[in-house]
Amino acid sequence: VIQSPYSMEFTDEQARKQIKRELLRDETGGEWLIGKLGIRAYYDVEYEEMIQDTEWWERHQGQNIMLRRKLRINGRSGYWELVFSHTLPLGPVPEEMRPCVR
């Protein structure tokens, strides 16, 4: 689970668009934001379906792959969260991605 910076005032569509843009795209050709945690590929299905796509699986099986993701609102924090599975353990969370202590 990753907490986004988007409050629940954002609609589902707005939050989904922003989160996808920030986590999974880098217009400069650099690393994805989610790549800083060790995610190297994305496949929008469950694990069982992914490995049946043998051509894709053979090219990516050594990578940490983000699988189907979903958004939810955390009522306690008031922010949208991204919930997803992945195929390998995540790396350490970089300091700039950790919550601020106030």
Order of alpha helices (4+ residues) and beta strands (2+ residues): beta-alpha-beta-alpha-alpha-beta-beta
